[in-house]
Amino acid sequence: MKNNDVIWKDRKRTIFGLPLSFTVYSLTSEKLLIDTGFLNKKQEEIMLFRIMDITLERKLSQRIFGVGTIHCCSADKTTPEFEIKSVKCPQQVKETLSKEVYKARQANRVGSREIQYDGDFDDIEH
């Protein structure tokens, strides 16, 4: 698979879960692209290895129409937080995104070290 091959692509869904918006999400093995706008277009590019946290949110109205919103936190300076809004099969999309983020972190040799702070800095080894 080439780096530019699209793994997943969908549109933001509006009323009744229909794809009637000008927001398009595309996932490749290296990045997530968010294209917005009709007359004035904008493309946001987030490198996958920079995504740190992924959360799935499904309100009642979204569950009725089979959509959900995925909230992401990243280490990207211009886009520290973003949402993949109202996409179809959100659980599957979240799992696919998680797997691709893991692969990208491995490929770029990016480690994630989490330190839990319990209130005492004397316990931290230097």
CNS distance restraints for C-alpha pairs under 8 A (distance, minus, plus):
assign (resid   1 and name CA) (resid   5 and name CA) 6.61 0.50 0.50
assign (resid   3 and name CA) (resid  28 and name CA) 6.53 0.50 0.50
assign (resid   3 and name CA) (resid  29 and name CA) 5.58 0.50 0.50
assign (resid   3 and name CA) (resid  30 and name CA) 6.36 0.50 0.50
assign (resid   4 and name CA) (resid  28 and name CA) 5.94 0.50 0.50
assign (resid   4 and name CA) (resid  29 and name CA) 7.24 0.50 0.50
assign (resid   4 and name CA) (resid  30 and name CA) 7.83 0.50 0.50
assign (resid   5 and name CA) (resid  28 and name CA) 5.81 0.50 0.50
assign (resid   5 and name CA) (resid  29 and name CA) 7.44 0.50 0.50
assign (resid   6 and name CA) (resid  26 and name CA) 6.51 0.50 0.50
assign (resid   6 and name CA) (resid  27 and name CA) 5.69 0.50 0.50
assign (resid   6 and name CA) (resid  28 and name CA) 4.71 0.50 0.50
assign (resid   6 and name CA) (resid  29 and name CA) 7.68 0.50 0.50
assign (resid   7 and name CA) (resid  26 and name CA) 7.63 0.50 0.50
assign (resid   7 and name CA) (resid  27 and name CA) 5.54 0.50 0.50
assign (resid   7 and name CA) (resid  28 and name CA) 5.30 0.50 0.50
assign (resid   7 and name CA) (resid  29 and name CA) 7.12 0.50 0.50
assign (resid   8 and name CA) (resid  26 and name CA) 5.84 0.50 0.50
assign (resid   8 and name CA) (resid  27 and name CA) 5.13 0.50 0.50
assign (resid   8 and name CA) (resid  28 and name CA) 7.23 0.50 0.50
assign (resid   8 and name CA) (resid  93 and name CA) 7.87 0.50 0.50
assign (resid   9 and name CA) (resid  24 and name CA) 7.27 0.50 0.50
assign (resid   9 and name CA) (resid  25 and name CA) 5.52 0.50 0.50
assign (resid   9 and name CA) (resid  26 and name CA) 4.40 0.50 0.50
assign (resid   9 and name CA) (resid  27 and name CA) 6.32 0.50 0.50
assign (resid  10 and name CA) (resid  24 and name CA) 5.87 0.50 0.50
assign (resid  10 and name CA) (resid  25 and name CA) 5.41 0.50 0.50
assign (resid  10 and name CA) (resid  26 and name CA) 6.79 0.50 0.50
assign (resid  10 and name CA) (resid  87 and name CA) 6.72 0.50 0.50
assign (resid  10 and name CA) (resid  88 and name CA) 7.67 0.50 0.50
assign (resid  11 and name CA) (resid  19 and name CA) 5.62 0.50 0.50
assign (resid  11 and name CA) (resid  20 and name CA) 7.88 0.50 0.50
assign (resid  11 and name CA) (resid  21 and name CA) 6.86 0.50 0.50
assign (resid  11 and name CA) (resid  22 and name CA) 7.40 0.50 0.50
assign (resid  11 and name CA) (resid  23 and name CA) 5.70 0.50 0.50
assign (resid  11 and name CA) (resid  24 and name CA) 4.40 0.50 0.50
assign (resid  11 and name CA) (resid  25 and name CA) 6.02 0.50 0.50
assign (resid  11 and name CA) (resid  87 and name CA) 6.67 0.50 0.50
assign (resid  12 and name CA) (resid  19 and name CA) 5.97 0.50 0.50
assign (resid  12 and name CA) (resid  20 and name CA) 7.52 0.50 0.50
assign (resid  12 and name CA) (resid  21 and name CA) 5.99 0.50 0.50
assign (resid  12 and name CA) (resid  22 and name CA) 7.56 0.50 0.50
assign (resid  12 and name CA) (resid  23 and name CA) 5.52 0.50 0.50
assign (resid  12 and name CA) (resid  24 and name CA) 6.37 0.50 0.50
assign (resid  12 and name CA) (resid  25 and name CA) 7.62 0.50 0.50
assign (resid  12 and name CA) (resid  84 and name CA) 7.64 0.50 0.50
assign (resid  12 and name CA) (resid  85 and name CA) 5.74 0.50 0.50
assign (resid  12 and name CA) (resid  86 and name CA) 5.31 0.50 0.50
assign (resid  12 and name CA) (resid  87 and name CA) 5.60 0.50 0.50
assign (resid  13 and name CA) (resid  17 and name CA) 5.04 0.50 0.50
assign (resid  13 and name CA) (resid  18 and name CA) 5.08 0.50 0.50
assign (resid  13 and name CA) (resid  19 and name CA) 4.29 0.50 0.50
assign (resid  13 and name CA) (resid  20 and name CA) 6.21 0.50 0.50
assign (resid  13 and name CA) (resid  21 and name CA) 6.58 0.50 0.50
assign (resid  13 and name CA) (resid  67 and name CA) 7.65 0.50 0.50
assign (resid  13 and name CA) (resid  85 and name CA) 7.58 0.50 0.50
assign (resid  13 and name CA) (resid  86 and name CA) 5.16 0.50 0.50
assign (resid  13 and name CA) (resid  87 and name CA) 5.98 0.50 0.50
assign (resid  13 and name CA) (resid  88 and name CA) 7.67 0.50 0.50
assign (resid  14 and name CA) (resid  18 and name CA) 5.50 0.50 0.50
assign (resid  14 and name CA) (resid  19 and name CA) 6.18 0.50 0.50
assign (resid  14 and name CA) (resid  20 and name CA) 5.99 0.50 0.50
assign (resid  14 and name CA) (resid  21 and name CA) 6.75 0.50 0.50
assign (resid  14 and name CA) (resid  86 and name CA) 7.23 0.50 0.50
assign (resid  16 and name CA) (resid  65 and name CA) 6.03 0.50 0.50
assign (resid  17 and name CA) (resid  62 and name CA) 7.68 0.50 0.50
assign (resid  17 and name CA) (resid  65 and name CA) 5.30 0.50 0.50
assign (resid  17 and name CA) (resid  66 and name CA) 7.14 0.50 0.50
assign (resid  17 and name CA) (resid  67 and name CA) 6.60 0.50 0.50
assign (resid  17 and name CA) (resid  86 and name CA) 7.63 0.50 0.50
assign (resid  17 and name CA) (resid  88 and name CA) 7.76 0.50 0.50
assign (resid  22 and name CA) (resid  35 and name CA) 7.75 0.50 0.50
assign (resid  22 and name CA) (resid  36 and name CA) 5.70 0.50 0.50
assign (resid  22 and name CA) (resid  37 and name CA) 5.48 0.50 0.50
assign (resid  22 and name CA) (resid  38 and name CA) 6.05 0.50 0.50
assign (resid  23 and name CA) (resid  34 and name CA) 6.97 0.50 0.50
assign (resid  23 and name CA) (resid  35 and name CA) 5.51 0.50 0.50
assign (resid  23 and name CA) (resid  36 and name CA) 4.38 0.50 0.50
assign (resid  23 and name CA) (resid  37 and name CA) 6.61 0.50 0.50
assign (resid  24 and name CA) (resid  34 and name CA) 5.90 0.50 0.50
assign (resid  24 and name CA) (resid  35 and name CA) 5.11 0.50 0.50
assign (resid  24 and name CA) (resid  36 and name CA) 6.56 0.50 0.50
assign (resid  25 and name CA) (resid  32 and name CA) 7.23 0.50 0.50
assign (resid  25 and name CA) (resid  33 and name CA) 5.75 0.50 0.50
assign (resid  25 and name CA) (resid  34 and name CA) 4.79 0.50 0.50
assign (resid  25 and name CA) (resid  35 and name CA) 6.44 0.50 0.50
assign (resid  25 and name CA) (resid  84 and name CA) 7.35 0.50 0.50
assign (resid  26 and name CA) (resid  32 and name CA) 5.81 0.50 0.50
assign (resid  26 and name CA) (resid  33 and name CA) 5.08 0.50 0.50
assign (resid  26 and name CA) (resid  34 and name CA) 6.64 0.50 0.50
assign (resid  27 and name CA) (resid  31 and name CA) 6.13 0.50 0.50
assign (resid  27 and name CA) (resid  32 and name CA) 4.62 0.50 0.50
assign (resid  27 and name CA) (resid  33 and name CA) 6.39 0.50 0.50
assign (resid  27 and name CA) (resid  97 and name CA) 7.80 0.50 0.50
assign (resid  28 and name CA) (resid  32 and name CA) 6.37 0.50 0.50
assign (resid  29 and name CA) (resid  48 and name CA) 7.79 0.50 0.50
assign (resid  29 and name CA) (resid 100 and name CA) 6.10 0.50 0.50
assign (resid  29 and name CA) (resid 103 and name CA) 8.00 0.50 0.50
assign (resid  29 and name CA) (resid 104 and name CA) 6.99 0.50 0.50
assign (resid  30 and name CA) (resid  47 and name CA) 6.00 0.50 0.50
assign (resid  30 and name CA) (resid  48 and name CA) 5.64 0.50 0.50
assign (resid  30 and name CA) (resid  49 and name CA) 7.66 0.50 0.50
assign (resid  30 and name CA) (resid 100 and name CA) 7.85 0.50 0.50
assign (resid  30 and name CA) (resid 104 and name CA) 6.23 0.50 0.50
assign (resid  31 and name CA) (resid  45 and name CA) 6.58 0.50 0.50
assign (resid  31 and name CA) (resid  46 and name CA) 5.47 0.50 0.50
assign (resid  31 and name CA) (resid  47 and name CA) 4.33 0.50 0.50
assign (resid  31 and name CA) (resid  48 and name CA) 4.94 0.50 0.50
assign (resid  32 and name CA) (resid  45 and name CA) 5.84 0.50 0.50
assign (resid  32 and name CA) (resid  46 and name CA) 5.19 0.50 0.50
assign (resid  32 and name CA) (resid  47 and name CA) 6.44 0.50 0.50
assign (resid  32 and name CA) (resid  48 and name CA) 6.60 0.50 0.50
assign (resid  33 and name CA) (resid  43 and name CA) 6.64 0.50 0.50
assign (resid  33 and name CA) (resid  44 and name CA) 5.68 0.50 0.50
assign (resid  33 and name CA) (resid  45 and name CA) 4.73 0.50 0.50
assign (resid  33 and name CA) (resid  46 and name CA) 6.52 0.50 0.50
assign (resid  34 and name CA) (resid  43 and name CA) 5.53 0.50 0.50
assign (resid  34 and name CA) (resid  44 and name CA) 5.00 0.50 0.50
assign (resid  34 and name CA) (resid  45 and name CA) 6.56 0.50 0.50
assign (resid  35 and name CA) (resid  41 and name CA) 7.13 0.50 0.50
assign (resid  35 and name CA) (resid  42 and name CA) 5.75 0.50 0.50
assign (resid  35 and name CA) (resid  43 and name CA) 4.42 0.50 0.50
assign (resid  35 and name CA) (resid  44 and name CA) 6.45 0.50 0.50
assign (resid  36 and name CA) (resid  41 and name CA) 5.71 0.50 0.50
assign (resid  36 and name CA) (resid  42 and name CA) 5.30 0.50 0.50
assign (resid  36 and name CA) (resid  43 and name CA) 6.42 0.50 0.50
assign (resid  37 and name CA) (resid  41 and name CA) 4.45 0.50 0.50
assign (resid  37 and name CA) (resid  42 and name CA) 6.33 0.50 0.50
assign (resid  46 and name CA) (resid  50 and name CA) 7.44 0.50 0.50
assign (resid  46 and name CA) (resid  51 and name CA) 7.91 0.50 0.50
assign (resid  46 and name CA) (resid  76 and name CA) 7.15 0.50 0.50
assign (resid  46 and name CA) (resid  79 and name CA) 7.63 0.50 0.50
assign (resid  47 and name CA) (resid  51 and name CA) 7.35 0.50 0.50
assign (resid  47 and name CA) (resid  76 and name CA) 7.96 0.50 0.50
assign (resid  48 and name CA) (resid 100 and name CA) 7.21 0.50 0.50
assign (resid  48 and name CA) (resid 101 and name CA) 5.02 0.50 0.50
assign (resid  48 and name CA) (resid 104 and name CA) 6.04 0.50 0.50
assign (resid  48 and name CA) (resid 105 and name CA) 7.51 0.50 0.50
assign (resid  49 and name CA) (resid 101 and name CA) 5.60 0.50 0.50
assign (resid  49 and name CA) (resid 102 and name CA) 7.39 0.50 0.50
assign (resid  49 and name CA) (resid 104 and name CA) 5.08 0.50 0.50
assign (resid  49 and name CA) (resid 105 and name CA) 4.61 0.50 0.50
assign (resid  49 and name CA) (resid 108 and name CA) 7.21 0.50 0.50
assign (resid  49 and name CA) (resid 110 and name CA) 7.04 0.50 0.50
assign (resid  50 and name CA) (resid  74 and name CA) 5.35 0.50 0.50
assign (resid  50 and name CA) (resid  75 and name CA) 5.06 0.50 0.50
assign (resid  50 and name CA) (resid  76 and name CA) 6.20 0.50 0.50
assign (resid  50 and name CA) (resid 105 and name CA) 7.91 0.50 0.50
assign (resid  51 and name CA) (resid  72 and name CA) 6.87 0.50 0.50
assign (resid  51 and name CA) (resid  73 and name CA) 6.02 0.50 0.50
assign (resid  51 and name CA) (resid  74 and name CA) 4.12 0.50 0.50
assign (resid  51 and name CA) (resid  75 and name CA) 6.34 0.50 0.50
assign (resid  51 and name CA) (resid  76 and name CA) 7.83 0.50 0.50
assign (resid  51 and name CA) (resid 101 and name CA) 6.81 0.50 0.50
assign (resid  52 and name CA) (resid  72 and name CA) 7.46 0.50 0.50
assign (resid  52 and name CA) (resid  73 and name CA) 5.69 0.50 0.50
assign (resid  52 and name CA) (resid  74 and name CA) 5.13 0.50 0.50
assign (resid  52 and name CA) (resid  75 and name CA) 6.90 0.50 0.50
assign (resid  53 and name CA) (resid  72 and name CA) 5.58 0.50 0.50
assign (resid  53 and name CA) (resid  73 and name CA) 5.10 0.50 0.50
assign (resid  53 and name CA) (resid  74 and name CA) 6.93 0.50 0.50
assign (resid  54 and name CA) (resid  70 and name CA) 6.76 0.50 0.50
assign (resid  54 and name CA) (resid  71 and name CA) 5.82 0.50 0.50
assign (resid  54 and name CA) (resid  72 and name CA) 4.64 0.50 0.50
assign (resid  54 and name CA) (resid  73 and name CA) 6.69 0.50 0.50
assign (resid  54 and name CA) (resid  94 and name CA) 7.39 0.50 0.50
assign (resid  54 and name CA) (resid  98 and name CA) 7.47 0.50 0.50
assign (resid  55 and name CA) (resid  70 and name CA) 5.60 0.50 0.50
assign (resid  55 and name CA) (resid  71 and name CA) 5.05 0.50 0.50
assign (resid  55 and name CA) (resid  72 and name CA) 6.38 0.50 0.50
assign (resid  55 and name CA) (resid  94 and name CA) 7.97 0.50 0.50
assign (resid  56 and name CA) (resid  68 and name CA) 7.04 0.50 0.50
assign (resid  56 and name CA) (resid  69 and name CA) 5.96 0.50 0.50
assign (resid  56 and name CA) (resid  70 and name CA) 4.55 0.50 0.50
assign (resid  56 and name CA) (resid  71 and name CA) 6.28 0.50 0.50
assign (resid  56 and name CA) (resid  90 and name CA) 7.37 0.50 0.50
assign (resid  56 and name CA) (resid  91 and name CA) 7.30 0.50 0.50
assign (resid  56 and name CA) (resid  94 and name CA) 7.07 0.50 0.50
assign (resid  57 and name CA) (resid  68 and name CA) 5.95 0.50 0.50
assign (resid  57 and name CA) (resid  69 and name CA) 5.23 0.50 0.50
assign (resid  57 and name CA) (resid  70 and name CA) 6.15 0.50 0.50
assign (resid  57 and name CA) (resid  71 and name CA) 7.43 0.50 0.50
assign (resid  58 and name CA) (resid  62 and name CA) 5.66 0.50 0.50
assign (resid  58 and name CA) (resid  63 and name CA) 5.95 0.50 0.50
assign (resid  58 and name CA) (resid  67 and name CA) 7.21 0.50 0.50
assign (resid  58 and name CA) (resid  68 and name CA) 4.71 0.50 0.50
assign (resid  58 and name CA) (resid  69 and name CA) 6.32 0.50 0.50
assign (resid  59 and name CA) (resid  63 and name CA) 6.20 0.50 0.50
assign (resid  59 and name CA) (resid  68 and name CA) 7.36 0.50 0.50
assign (resid  60 and name CA) (resid  64 and name CA) 6.27 0.50 0.50
assign (resid  61 and name CA) (resid  65 and name CA) 6.74 0.50 0.50
assign (resid  62 and name CA) (resid  66 and name CA) 6.03 0.50 0.50
assign (resid  62 and name CA) (resid  67 and name CA) 4.98 0.50 0.50
assign (resid  62 and name CA) (resid  68 and name CA) 5.65 0.50 0.50
assign (resid  62 and name CA) (resid  86 and name CA) 7.23 0.50 0.50
assign (resid  63 and name CA) (resid  67 and name CA) 5.94 0.50 0.50
assign (resid  63 and name CA) (resid  68 and name CA) 6.99 0.50 0.50
assign (resid  66 and name CA) (resid  88 and name CA) 6.05 0.50 0.50
assign (resid  66 and name CA) (resid  89 and name CA) 6.50 0.50 0.50
assign (resid  67 and name CA) (resid  86 and name CA) 5.25 0.50 0.50
assign (resid  67 and name CA) (resid  87 and name CA) 5.09 0.50 0.50
assign (resid  67 and name CA) (resid  88 and name CA) 4.52 0.50 0.50
assign (resid  67 and name CA) (resid  89 and name CA) 6.07 0.50 0.50
assign (resid  67 and name CA) (resid  90 and name CA) 6.04 0.50 0.50
assign (resid  68 and name CA) (resid  85 and name CA) 6.77 0.50 0.50
assign (resid  68 and name CA) (resid  86 and name CA) 4.72 0.50 0.50
assign (resid  68 and name CA) (resid  87 and name CA) 5.59 0.50 0.50
assign (resid  68 and name CA) (resid  88 and name CA) 6.82 0.50 0.50
assign (resid  68 and name CA) (resid  89 and name CA) 7.44 0.50 0.50
assign (resid  68 and name CA) (resid  90 and name CA) 5.18 0.50 0.50
assign (resid  69 and name CA) (resid  83 and name CA) 6.64 0.50 0.50
assign (resid  69 and name CA) (resid  84 and name CA) 5.60 0.50 0.50
assign (resid  69 and name CA) (resid  85 and name CA) 4.42 0.50 0.50
assign (resid  69 and name CA) (resid  86 and name CA) 4.94 0.50 0.50
assign (resid  69 and name CA) (resid  87 and name CA) 6.51 0.50 0.50
assign (resid  69 and name CA) (resid  90 and name CA) 6.89 0.50 0.50
assign (resid  70 and name CA) (resid  83 and name CA) 5.56 0.50 0.50
assign (resid  70 and name CA) (resid  84 and name CA) 5.02 0.50 0.50
assign (resid  70 and name CA) (resid  85 and name CA) 6.44 0.50 0.50
assign (resid  70 and name CA) (resid  90 and name CA) 7.21 0.50 0.50
assign (resid  70 and name CA) (resid  94 and name CA) 6.90 0.50 0.50
assign (resid  71 and name CA) (resid  81 and name CA) 7.43 0.50 0.50
assign (resid  71 and name CA) (resid  82 and name CA) 6.07 0.50 0.50
assign (resid  71 and name CA) (resid  83 and name CA) 4.49 0.50 0.50
assign (resid  71 and name CA) (resid  84 and name CA) 6.48 0.50 0.50
assign (resid  72 and name CA) (resid  81 and name CA) 5.68 0.50 0.50
assign (resid  72 and name CA) (resid  82 and name CA) 5.46 0.50 0.50
assign (resid  72 and name CA) (resid  83 and name CA) 6.03 0.50 0.50
assign (resid  73 and name CA) (resid  80 and name CA) 5.73 0.50 0.50
assign (resid  73 and name CA) (resid  81 and name CA) 4.52 0.50 0.50
assign (resid  73 and name CA) (resid  82 and name CA) 6.73 0.50 0.50
assign (resid  74 and name CA) (resid  79 and name CA) 7.07 0.50 0.50
assign (resid  74 and name CA) (resid  80 and name CA) 4.88 0.50 0.50
assign (resid  74 and name CA) (resid  81 and name CA) 6.02 0.50 0.50
assign (resid  75 and name CA) (resid  79 and name CA) 7.92 0.50 0.50
assign (resid  75 and name CA) (resid  80 and name CA) 5.86 0.50 0.50
assign (resid  76 and name CA) (resid  80 and name CA) 5.26 0.50 0.50
assign (resid  86 and name CA) (resid  90 and name CA) 7.99 0.50 0.50
assign (resid  89 and name CA) (resid  93 and name CA) 6.33 0.50 0.50
assign (resid  90 and name CA) (resid  94 and name CA) 5.99 0.50 0.50
assign (resid  91 and name CA) (resid  95 and name CA) 6.27 0.50 0.50
assign (resid  92 and name CA) (resid  96 and name CA) 6.15 0.50 0.50
assign (resid  93 and name CA) (resid  97 and name CA) 6.03 0.50 0.50
assign (resid  94 and name CA) (resid  98 and name CA) 6.08 0.50 0.50
assign (resid  95 and name CA) (resid  99 and name CA) 6.23 0.50 0.50
assign (resid  96 and name CA) (resid 100 and name CA) 6.22 0.50 0.50
assign (resid  97 and name CA) (resid 101 and name CA) 6.03 0.50 0.50
assign (resid  98 and name CA) (resid 102 and name CA) 6.21 0.50 0.50
assign (resid  99 and name CA) (resid 103 and name CA) 6.26 0.50 0.50
assign (resid 100 and name CA) (resid 104 and name CA) 6.05 0.50 0.50
assign (resid 101 and name CA) (resid 105 and name CA) 6.10 0.50 0.50
assign (resid 102 and name CA) (resid 106 and name CA) 6.24 0.50 0.50
assign (resid 103 and name CA) (resid 107 and name CA) 6.08 0.50 0.50
assign (resid 104 and name CA) (resid 108 and name CA) 6.06 0.50 0.50
assign (resid 105 and name CA) (resid 109 and name CA) 5.81 0.50 0.50
assign (resid 105 and name CA) (resid 110 and name CA) 4.90 0.50 0.50
assign (resid 105 and name CA) (resid 111 and name CA) 6.95 0.50 0.50
assign (resid 106 and name CA) (resid 110 and name CA) 6.29 0.50 0.50
assign (resid 106 and name CA) (resid 111 and name CA) 7.80 0.50 0.50
assign (resid 117 and name CA) (resid 121 and name CA) 7.80 0.50 0.50
assign (resid 120 and name CA) (resid 124 and name CA) 7.90 0.50 0.50
